[in-house]
Amino acid sequence: MPFVMLSNLVILPIEVNGKKLNFILDSGVGSTILFNISSKDSVELKNTKKIKLQGLGRETPVEAVLSKRNTFKLKNIVSKNQELYVIFNDNFDLSSKLGITIHGIIGYELLKDFIVKINYSAKTITFYKSKKYKWISCKACETFDLEFYKYKPYINVEVVVSDTLNKIIPVKLLVDSGGSDAMWLFERSHPELVASKNHFVDFLGEGLSGAIYGKRTKIEKLILGRFTFKKPTVSFPDSLSIAYARQFKERNGSLGANVLKRFLVIFDYKNNKMTLKKNSFYKKPFRYNMSGIELIHNGKILIKELSKHTKNTGDIGSSVESNRLRFDYEYKYVFKPSFKIHRIRPGSPADRAGLKEGDIIIKINGKFAYNLKLEELVEKFYDREHKRITLIIERDGKDYLYYFYLENVLN
């Protein structure tokens, strides 16, 4: 079946008790989590009890509801005895950051019973019955052993952090298809896992227990068996944000979707295996947001558009020369998306230009923002170094013009 891919993430439509919802396929979670449920979604929850959940982030555990014996359906895959956790933390909002409504994340419960092939370049996912799947010899593939801890898969790979030391460091990483970055490394989880001096502090994402911050930089190499990536981007989350994740002492970080998307990925949980084969994304450069702006969806606005109709006023029997065209101009009102600045990295080009959190984007490089998707807007911040970005923004009911140049500080 096809899937939607946004920010490197796989998004699937899954029915929960008869209600179709959008889930991120997140191999980094053991339990299915539901959030962002409004009254119009009206999902019937069965056998519930209140609990508290702790996840990534600096804040305290969040209130949640554990619900049992739910029915999940994805195409012709049906399970009638599913557990899920429902959280009511308004700050954990992936929808505004991706531009479409996201209701939850699912990992182990969907992957455990099948051999699952994720074709990132074709944006398709295939589920095979384990007993009927026929493995074909593949010389271009590399198969890795998976180790599971609390229903989450881990892989042993290698990194070279510094070109001066050029030392290969073995690391155990969570295979995290729900993380849009290339990889995270936990600083000091190995004596030589230390962020380069050439880094900047950045917002890395949102966890169940709040915002996650850390150092964004590059390392010399990531080595996945026969596959080697040079100068991949990497984040070193701060110790407060990942205190919960560090409970597994052997873990050194996460392998995210910005690496996984460069392969055809085959998960075989029953045999503790993962197979990788290069795809069309393999040689794409590792990029990052060079503007310092994090955008989010800001609801919808009503736009007045001109609709032009052409009518032929000539008679049927008249010549071509005598035909006249009349243009009828009509206006229509349509709802279109609005976007605003959610965060600005201190010291970034956008910050130095004078942009502020809460500014609403009206135009970017001459184009109305409401005619673009959120991912198309964000993509402009990943362009080449020194690219000029011109923004017209609305602040306190007035429009302002700003411009800045993208700046690569991780050369």
C-alpha positions as CSV (number, residue, x, y, z in Angstrom):
1,M,0.0,0.0,0.0
2,P,1.2,3.6,-0.6
3,F,2.0,5.9,2.3
4,V,2.5,9.6,2.9
5,M,6.0,10.7,3.7
6,L,6.6,14.0,5.5
7,S,9.8,15.0,7.2
8,N,11.2,11.5,6.4
9,L,8.3,9.9,8.4
10,V,6.0,7.2,7.2
11,I,2.3,8.0,7.8
12,L,-0.4,5.3,7.6
13,P,-4.2,5.4,7.8
14,I,-5.3,3.0,10.5
15,E,-8.8,2.4,11.7
16,V,-9.2,2.2,15.5
17,N,-12.6,0.8,16.5
18,G,-14.0,1.8,13.1
19,K,-12.5,5.3,13.1
20,K,-9.8,6.1,10.4
21,L,-6.9,7.9,12.0
22,N,-3.3,8.9,10.8
23,F,-0.4,7.1,12.5
24,I,3.3,7.6,12.2
25,L,5.1,4.2,11.8
26,D,7.6,4.5,14.6
27,S,9.9,1.5,15.2
28,G,11.2,3.4,18.2
29,V,8.1,2.8,20.3
30,G,7.0,-0.4,21.9
31,S,3.4,0.7,22.8
32,T,0.8,2.3,20.5
33,I,0.1,5.9,21.5
34,L,-2.9,8.0,20.6
35,F,-3.0,11.8,21.0
36,N,-4.6,14.9,19.3
37,I,-8.1,13.3,19.6
38,S,-10.8,15.9,19.3
39,S,-14.5,15.5,19.8
40,K,-15.1,15.1,16.1
41,D,-12.8,12.1,16.0
42,S,-15.1,10.4,18.5
43,V,-13.0,7.2,19.0
44,E,-14.7,4.7,21.3
45,L,-12.2,3.5,23.9
46,K,-12.6,0.2,25.6
47,N,-11.5,-1.0,29.1
48,T,-9.8,2.1,30.3
49,K,-7.8,3.1,33.3
50,K,-5.8,6.2,34.2
51,I,-2.0,6.0,34.4
52,K,1.1,8.2,33.9
53,L,3.6,8.0,31.1
54,Q,7.2,9.2,31.0
55,G,9.0,9.9,27.7
56,L,11.7,12.0,26.2
57,G,11.7,15.7,27.3
58,R,12.6,17.7,30.4
59,E,9.2,17.7,32.0
60,T,7.4,15.4,34.4
61,P,5.3,12.3,33.3
62,V,2.1,13.0,31.5
63,E,-1.4,11.8,32.3
64,A,-2.7,9.1,30.1
65,V,-5.4,6.4,29.7
66,L,-4.6,2.8,29.0
67,S,-7.2,1.2,26.8
68,K,-7.4,-2.6,26.1
69,R,-9.2,-4.9,23.6
70,N,-9.4,-2.4,20.8
71,T,-9.7,-3.3,17.1
72,F,-7.1,-2.0,14.7
73,K,-7.5,-2.3,10.9
74,L,-5.0,-1.5,8.1
75,K,-6.3,-2.6,4.7
76,N,-6.9,-6.3,5.2
77,I,-4.8,-6.5,8.4
78,V,-7.0,-6.8,11.4
79,S,-6.3,-7.2,15.1
80,K,-9.0,-7.3,17.7
81,N,-7.0,-7.3,21.0
82,Q,-4.9,-4.2,20.8
83,E,-3.7,-2.0,23.8
84,L,-3.1,1.7,23.3
85,Y,-2.2,4.6,25.5
86,V,-4.1,7.9,25.1
87,I,-2.3,11.1,26.2
88,F,-3.9,14.5,26.8
89,N,-0.8,16.7,26.5
90,D,-1.7,19.6,24.2
91,N,2.0,20.5,23.8
92,F,2.7,17.1,22.1
93,D,1.3,18.3,18.8
94,L,2.9,16.7,15.7
95,S,0.1,17.8,13.4
96,S,1.0,21.5,13.4
97,K,4.6,20.6,12.6
98,L,3.8,18.3,9.7
99,G,0.9,20.1,8.2
100,I,-1.6,17.2,8.4
101,T,-3.5,15.8,11.3
102,I,-1.5,13.1,13.1
103,H,-3.5,11.1,15.7
104,G,-0.9,8.7,17.0
105,I,2.3,6.6,16.7
106,I,2.5,2.8,16.2
107,G,5.6,0.5,16.1
108,Y,6.1,-2.9,17.6
109,E,2.4,-3.9,17.5
110,L,2.3,-3.5,13.7
111,L,5.7,-4.8,12.9
112,K,6.0,-7.9,15.1
113,D,3.8,-10.3,13.2
114,F,5.0,-9.7,9.7
115,I,8.0,-9.2,7.5
116,V,7.6,-5.6,6.5
117,K,9.2,-4.0,3.5
118,I,9.4,-0.2,3.4
119,N,10.2,1.3,0.0
120,Y,11.0,4.9,0.8
121,S,11.7,5.9,-2.8
122,A,8.4,4.5,-4.1
123,K,6.5,5.5,-0.9
124,T,5.0,2.0,-0.5
125,I,4.9,-0.5,2.4
126,T,4.3,-4.2,2.0
127,F,3.3,-6.7,4.7
128,Y,4.2,-10.4,4.2
129,K,3.2,-13.4,6.3
130,S,6.5,-14.6,7.8
131,K,6.0,-18.3,6.8
132,K,5.2,-17.5,3.2
133,Y,7.9,-14.9,2.6
134,K,10.7,-16.1,0.2
135,W,14.1,-14.6,0.8
136,I,15.9,-13.9,-2.4
137,S,19.7,-13.8,-2.5
138,C,20.7,-10.1,-2.7
139,K,24.4,-9.3,-3.1
140,A,23.8,-5.6,-2.7
141,C,22.0,-6.0,0.6
142,E,23.3,-6.0,4.1
143,T,21.4,-7.8,6.9
144,F,21.8,-6.8,10.6
145,D,21.0,-8.5,13.8
146,L,18.4,-6.7,15.9
147,E,18.4,-6.8,19.7
148,F,15.2,-6.0,21.5
149,Y,14.8,-4.1,24.8
150,K,11.2,-3.3,25.9
151,Y,9.9,-4.2,22.5
152,K,12.3,-1.7,20.7
153,P,14.9,-2.8,18.1
154,Y,18.6,-1.9,18.5
155,I,21.4,-2.3,16.0
156,N,25.2,-2.4,16.4
157,V,27.0,-0.1,14.0
158,E,30.1,2.1,14.0
159,V,30.9,5.8,13.9
160,V,34.0,7.9,13.5
161,V,33.4,11.2,15.4
162,S,36.6,13.1,14.7
163,D,38.8,13.2,11.6
164,T,41.8,14.0,13.9
165,L,41.4,10.8,16.0
166,N,39.9,8.8,13.1
167,K,39.0,6.1,15.6
168,I,36.2,3.7,14.9
169,I,33.7,3.6,17.8
170,P,31.2,0.7,18.1
171,V,27.7,2.0,19.1
172,K,24.3,0.5,19.8
173,L,21.5,2.6,18.3
174,L,17.8,2.4,18.6
175,V,16.3,1.9,15.1
176,D,13.9,4.8,15.1
177,S,11.8,5.3,12.0
178,G,9.8,7.9,14.0
179,G,12.7,10.3,14.3
180,S,13.2,12.5,11.3
181,D,16.9,13.3,12.0
182,A,19.7,11.2,10.7
183,M,21.0,10.1,14.1
184,W,21.3,11.0,17.7
185,L,24.3,10.2,19.9
186,F,24.3,10.3,23.6
187,E,27.3,12.3,24.7
188,R,29.6,10.4,27.1
189,S,27.7,7.2,26.7
190,H,31.1,6.1,25.3
191,P,34.2,7.9,26.5
192,E,34.9,9.3,23.0
193,L,31.3,10.2,22.0
194,V,31.7,14.0,22.4
195,A,30.2,16.7,20.2
196,S,32.6,18.7,18.0
197,K,33.3,22.2,19.0
198,N,31.8,23.1,15.6
199,H,28.1,22.8,16.7
200,F,25.1,24.9,17.7
201,V,22.4,24.4,20.2
202,D,19.1,23.7,18.6
203,F,15.5,22.5,19.2
204,L,15.6,18.8,18.3
205,G,11.9,17.8,18.6
206,E,9.0,17.1,20.9
207,G,8.9,14.2,23.3
208,L,6.0,12.9,25.5
209,S,7.5,14.8,28.4
210,G,8.3,18.1,26.7
211,A,10.7,19.8,24.3
212,I,14.1,18.2,23.5
213,Y,17.2,20.4,22.9
214,G,20.7,19.5,22.1
215,K,23.8,20.1,20.0
216,R,23.5,19.8,16.3
217,T,26.7,19.0,14.4
218,K,28.4,16.5,12.0
219,I,30.6,13.5,12.5
220,E,33.2,12.1,10.2
221,K,31.6,8.8,9.3
222,L,28.6,6.5,10.0
223,I,29.4,2.9,9.1
224,L,26.5,0.4,8.6
225,G,28.3,-2.8,7.5
226,R,29.3,-2.3,3.9
227,F,27.6,1.2,3.7
228,T,29.5,4.3,4.8
229,F,28.1,7.8,5.1
230,K,30.6,10.7,5.2
231,K,29.8,13.8,7.2
232,P,26.3,12.9,8.3
233,T,24.4,15.4,10.5
234,V,24.1,14.2,14.1
235,S,22.4,15.6,17.2
236,F,23.6,15.2,20.8
237,P,20.5,15.7,22.9
238,D,21.1,17.2,26.3
239,S,21.1,14.9,29.3
240,L,17.9,16.2,30.9
241,S,15.9,15.5,27.7
242,I,17.0,11.9,27.4
243,A,17.2,10.9,31.1
244,Y,14.4,8.3,30.4
245,A,16.1,6.9,27.3
246,R,19.3,6.4,29.2
247,Q,17.8,3.8,31.4
248,F,19.0,1.3,28.9
249,K,22.7,1.6,29.8
250,E,24.0,0.0,26.7
251,R,22.3,2.4,24.3
252,N,24.4,5.1,22.6
253,G,21.7,6.9,20.6
254,S,19.3,6.5,17.7
255,L,19.4,5.7,14.0
256,G,16.8,7.9,12.5
257,A,14.6,8.2,9.3
258,N,17.0,10.5,7.5
259,V,19.3,7.4,7.2
260,L,16.7,4.7,6.9
261,K,15.0,6.6,4.0
262,R,18.2,6.0,1.9
263,F,17.4,2.3,1.8
264,L,14.8,-0.3,1.0
265,V,14.3,-1.5,4.5
266,I,13.0,-5.0,5.4
267,F,12.1,-5.6,9.1
268,D,11.9,-9.2,10.2
269,Y,11.1,-9.0,13.9
270,K,10.4,-12.7,14.4
271,N,13.9,-13.5,13.3
272,N,15.5,-10.4,14.9
273,K,16.8,-9.2,11.5
274,M,16.8,-6.0,9.4
275,T,17.9,-5.9,5.8
276,L,19.1,-2.7,3.9
277,K,19.5,-2.1,0.2
278,K,20.5,1.3,-1.3
279,N,17.8,3.3,-3.0
280,S,17.7,6.5,-5.0
281,F,18.0,8.7,-1.9
282,Y,21.3,7.0,-0.9
283,K,23.7,9.7,-2.2
284,K,21.5,12.7,-1.3
285,P,23.5,15.1,0.9
286,F,22.7,15.4,4.6
287,R,21.2,18.8,5.1
288,Y,19.7,20.8,8.0
289,N,17.6,23.9,8.5
290,M,20.0,26.8,7.9
291,S,17.5,29.6,8.7
292,G,17.0,29.0,12.4
293,I,13.2,29.1,11.8
294,E,10.8,26.3,12.9
295,L,7.4,26.8,11.2
296,I,4.1,25.3,12.3
297,H,0.6,25.2,10.8
298,N,-1.5,28.1,12.1
299,G,-5.0,27.1,11.1
300,K,-6.7,28.4,8.0
301,I,-7.5,31.8,6.5
302,L,-10.2,32.9,4.1
303,I,-8.7,34.1,0.8
304,K,-10.6,36.0,-2.0
305,E,-9.6,34.6,-5.4
306,L,-10.4,35.8,-8.9
307,S,-12.2,33.3,-11.1
308,K,-12.2,34.1,-14.8
309,H,-14.7,32.5,-17.2
310,T,-14.6,32.8,-21.0
311,K,-17.7,32.9,-23.2
312,N,-18.0,32.8,-27.0
313,T,-20.7,35.4,-28.0
314,G,-20.6,34.7,-31.7
315,D,-23.4,33.0,-33.7
316,I,-23.0,29.4,-34.7
317,G,-23.0,30.4,-38.4
318,S,-20.7,33.3,-38.2
319,S,-17.1,33.3,-39.3
320,V,-14.2,33.0,-37.0
321,E,-13.4,36.7,-37.5
322,S,-16.8,37.8,-36.2
323,N,-16.7,35.7,-33.1
324,R,-16.1,37.7,-29.9
325,L,-15.0,36.5,-26.5
326,R,-16.4,37.9,-23.3
327,F,-14.7,37.5,-20.0
328,D,-16.8,37.1,-16.9
329,Y,-14.9,37.9,-13.7
330,E,-16.2,36.3,-10.5
331,Y,-14.7,36.1,-7.1
332,K,-14.8,33.2,-4.8
333,Y,-13.7,32.7,-1.2
334,V,-11.7,29.7,-0.2
335,F,-10.0,28.5,3.0
336,K,-6.2,28.1,2.7
337,P,-3.5,27.2,5.2
338,S,-1.7,29.8,7.4
339,F,1.8,29.3,8.8
340,K,3.6,31.0,11.7
341,I,7.1,31.0,13.3
342,H,7.0,28.7,16.3
343,R,10.6,28.9,17.3
344,I,13.7,30.8,16.3
345,R,17.2,29.6,17.1
346,P,19.2,32.3,19.0
347,G,22.0,33.7,16.9
348,S,20.6,32.2,13.6
349,P,20.2,34.3,10.4
350,A,16.5,34.7,11.0
351,D,17.1,35.8,14.6
352,R,19.7,38.4,13.5
353,A,17.4,39.7,10.8
354,G,14.8,40.6,13.5
355,L,12.1,37.9,12.9
356,K,10.2,36.8,16.0
357,E,8.3,33.8,17.3
358,G,4.6,34.3,16.4
359,D,5.2,36.1,13.1
360,I,2.8,34.9,10.4
361,I,4.3,34.1,7.0
362,I,2.5,36.0,4.2
363,K,5.0,35.6,1.4
364,I,8.3,33.7,0.9
365,N,10.6,34.7,-2.0
366,G,7.6,36.4,-3.8
367,K,5.2,33.5,-3.4
368,F,2.1,33.6,-1.2
369,A,2.7,31.1,1.7
370,Y,-1.0,29.9,1.5
371,N,-0.4,28.5,-1.9
372,L,2.4,26.2,-0.6
373,K,2.4,23.1,1.6
374,L,4.2,23.3,5.0
375,E,6.9,20.9,3.7
376,E,7.4,23.1,0.6
377,L,8.0,26.1,2.8
378,V,10.3,24.3,5.2
379,E,12.3,22.9,2.2
380,K,13.4,26.4,1.3
381,F,15.3,26.6,4.6
382,Y,17.4,23.6,3.6
383,D,18.5,25.1,0.3
384,R,22.1,26.0,-0.6
385,E,24.3,28.2,1.6
386,H,24.1,31.9,1.0
387,K,20.6,31.5,-0.6
388,R,18.6,34.7,0.0
389,I,15.3,34.2,1.8
390,T,12.8,37.1,1.6
391,L,9.8,37.1,3.9
392,I,6.8,39.2,4.2
393,I,5.3,38.6,7.7
394,E,2.3,39.8,9.6
395,R,2.9,41.0,13.2
396,D,0.3,42.7,15.3
397,G,-1.9,43.3,12.3
398,K,0.9,45.0,10.2
399,D,3.0,43.6,7.4
400,Y,6.8,43.7,7.5
401,L,9.5,42.8,5.0
402,Y,12.6,40.9,6.2
403,Y,15.4,39.1,4.4
404,F,18.4,37.0,5.4
405,Y,20.9,34.5,3.8
406,L,21.1,30.8,4.7
407,E,24.2,30.1,6.7
408,N,26.0,26.8,7.0
409,V,27.9,26.7,10.3
410,L,28.7,23.0,10.1
411,N,31.3,23.0,7.2
